[in-house]
């Protein structure tokens, strides 16, 4: 991945992830966060992704790895696909919102 591609990925990631690392960590510690999604290994994909997002957000730009850039692309794709499935009505206490929050995006902040 060249520098221009990395810049685009970082920009998309920053747009998609609107939760600060501490805020995301606090959310991931809740039972609601832990109760969502597939949990083949005891932890859901979204929850595991959230922990990785915190790590990425705390990594200096120059220290980001190819694997982290790949995960950032995955996060952007997930958030964009999931946002397109927004349910009608109040979303504040929905699994849809909570799932997005596991991926670092709180739709109530838009």
ABEGO torsion letter per residue (X at the ends): XBAAAAAAAAAAAAAABABBAAAAAAAAABAAAAABEBBAAGBBAAAAAAAAAAAAAABBAAABBAAAAAAAAAAAAAAAAAAAABBBEBAABBAAAAAAAAAGBBAAAX
